[in-house]
Each structure stands twice: as structure tokens, then as C-alpha cells.
Amino acid sequence: MKMVQAIIRPERLNSVKKALEEKGFIAMTIIEVMGRGEQKGIILEYRGKKVEVDVIPKVKIELVVKDEDVDTIIATVRASGRTGKVGDGKIFVMPVEKMAKVRTDEEWK
């Protein structure tokens, strides 16, 4: 099993979530996060003055899936989350040793 973490723009969340659901990936954790990438923040204009914003709001989506589903998830997130601009996000894949349900005694390795 693998954990896929996708950090995306908040305005792309509904599009990514819908695309994942259409592919059969319903279970996910969604977390509001703040961060910055290589651009080190952005410059905004507020009331006529330039304001440097060091960290930018993002959304992190986490899914634990079978190894063979990882490439499908990556392709789906890329296709539905991409704007083509700097700051579209990143996708991370990590191994999961074990998963267990709280409600039942089910476990997966």
C-alpha cells in the first residue's frame, strides 16, 4: 500500500475531488495547509500598496491506496489540478506498512 499526498491550489479542490471519485477513489483526507514553493511567496497589491505574502494557502489531499493505483491517482490529480501556472502543487508517494479500521478489526498490510 502507498499513501499519496497531493498539495494543490484550493480553487482546484472540487475538480480534483470529483475526478478522483469518478475513478473510484472515494476515501480521502482533506487538510487546509499553508506553504510556499520555489517562488518563495507572492506579491499582492492591497489598497494601492504592495504586500509580500510569504506563505500561500493550499489544500493537501491524502489517500491510502493499492500500489497499482498510484499512477492512476497521479495522472488524475495532474489532469484535474493543473492550471499551468507556478504553484500548482506537488504529489508525494510514501509506503504504508499497515492500515487498520477503528470501527472494526479489519487490517491490511
C-alpha positions in Angstrom: 0.0 0.0 0.0 1.0 3.6 -0.6 0.0 7.0 0.8 -0.4 9.6 -1.9 -0.3 13.2 -0.7 -1.3 15.9 -3.2 -0.8 19.5 -2.3 -2.9 21.6 -4.7 -4.5 25.0 -5.1 -7.6 25.4 -3.0 -9.7 26.5 -6.0 -8.9 23.2 -7.8 -10.1 21.0 -4.9 -13.6 20.4 -6.2 -12.3 19.5 -9.6 -9.7 17.1 -8.2 -12.1 15.5 -5.8 -14.7 14.9 -8.5 -12.1 13.4 -10.9 -10.8 11.0 -8.1 -14.4 10.0 -7.3 -15.1 9.3 -10.9 -12.1 6.9 -11.0 -13.4 5.1 -7.9 -11.3 6.8 -5.2 -13.8 8.0 -2.7 -12.0 7.8 0.7 -9.6 10.7 1.2 -8.5 13.1 3.9 -8.5 16.8 3.0 -6.5 19.3 5.1 -6.1 23.1 4.7 -2.3 23.9 4.8 0.0 26.8 4.2 3.2 26.7 2.4 5.5 28.1 -0.3 7.4 26.7 -3.1 10.4 27.8 -5.1 8.8 31.2 -5.8 9.1 32.0 -2.0 5.6 33.5 -1.8 3.9 36.2 -3.9 3.5 40.0 -4.1 -0.1 41.2 -3.9 -1.4 44.8 -4.1 -3.7 45.9 -1.2 -5.1 49.4 -1.1 -2.5 50.6 -3.5 0.5 49.2 -1.6 2.5 46.1 -2.5 2.3 43.4 0.2 4.6 40.3 0.3 2.8 37.1 1.2 5.4 34.6 2.4 3.1 31.5 2.7 0.2 30.7 0.5 -3.0 28.7 1.3 -3.0 25.2 -0.2 -5.0 22.0 0.3 -3.5 18.6 1.0 -5.4 15.5 -0.1 -4.3 12.2 1.4 -5.3 8.8 0.0 -4.1 5.3 1.1 -4.3 3.0 -2.0 -3.0 -0.2 -3.5 0.4 0.1 -5.2 -1.1 -0.5 -8.6 -3.4 2.6 -8.2 -0.7 5.2 -7.6 0.0 6.1 -11.3 -3.8 6.5 -11.9 -4.1 8.8 -9.0 -1.1 10.9 -10.0 -2.4 11.2 -13.6 -5.9 12.2 -12.3 -4.6 14.8 -9.9 -2.3 16.3 -12.6 -5.1 16.5 -15.2 -7.7 17.9 -12.9 -5.5 20.1 -10.7 -3.2 21.8 -13.3 -3.6 25.4 -14.2 -0.2 25.7 -15.9 1.0 28.4 -13.5 3.7 28.3 -10.9 2.2 27.0 -7.6 0.0 24.2 -9.0 1.4 21.9 -6.3 3.3 18.7 -5.6 2.4 15.0 -5.2 4.3 12.7 -2.8 4.1 8.9 -2.5 5.1 7.0 0.6 5.0 3.4 1.7 2.3 2.3 4.2 3.2 -0.7 6.4 -0.2 -1.3 7.8 -3.8 0.1 7.8 -6.5 -0.7 10.4 -10.1 0.4 10.7 -11.1 1.9 14.1 -14.7 0.6 13.9 -13.9 -3.0 13.0 -11.0 -5.3 13.4 -10.1 -5.2 9.8 -6.4 -4.7 8.9 -4.4 -4.6 5.7 -0.6 -5.0 5.2 
